[in-house]
Amino acid sequence: MMASTSDNSEESAKIKAEIESLRKEFSWLLETEYLQKVEAIRQSMESCGKRYSSVLSSNAGGEIRPILLKPTQQMDDSVFCKATVEGDKISKADIQLKLPGRGNKPIRTGIREHAAWKLRQIQDSSNYFLLAEEMCESIMQKKESFKSPKEIEKAFSDLSVGLRLAEEVLVLPQLPLVEEIYSAEQKSHLKPELPEDIVLHFHIGADTLVLTILTVSQAQKTSSSGHQKKSSENRTASAPWVGATFEHGPNVYEVINQIQVSSQVRWLQEVLLLLRETQEMAQDLIDKVKVFSGFI
């Protein structure tokens, strides 16, 4: 019986020694690597914020050059588009289409400054980042008052969520339904207007500006619920709109062809890189403090 009590005492003393060792290790982490990592995260956030503000602020300066959107298939010259992206909008675009069955004369249209095309993904990403920036400022104010691993883990987990949302809204675009693309509001951006059987849509795909040209054809009318279901199902496919049907006025239309051209937007590439780097640093810090969560 005495041996058992002695063994228990030794085991208890060993556990206490291990916990004390972990406390010292955690204190060392707070005094050294933790502060270094927090400062690195702050600097990365600051650099990312400068990228957003340099193009989105009302007094953003610098020369803005148009970008040429190129086809995904090398030999396809059916679409020409040169667009000027200013912050979260396309302020100007010149578009020429050479589509089958249209003769030799290209169809021309464009976007002018008085009817700029809003790129809502960029504004949404900026809004998410601003929320993450506020969280980062709060962390910087409290960085030396955190005492437990769980406090640190929660603070940086919340920060990571904000950064991930800022990234995902660019990388995983929520594509509209064809009927939304075909709306009068979308068409109002274009001068001159396109023929009734052609629609187009701009969106951001990660660090790339994408222009999609859709050709539609009148289809046989069935139940309206069927049109909506088919349209929704095609949104995540590699050609997300082809085969989708929609109603417009008394008629039903089907998307029979899709062409895309695109071009990288350099500042978005830089933003995405910084967002990912900051998330990785935050996650590395979370992983390090998690080791201590069950003991301190």
Order of alpha helices (4+ residues) and beta strands (2+ residues): alpha-alpha-beta-beta-beta-beta-beta-alpha-alpha-alpha-alpha-beta-beta-alpha-beta-beta-alpha
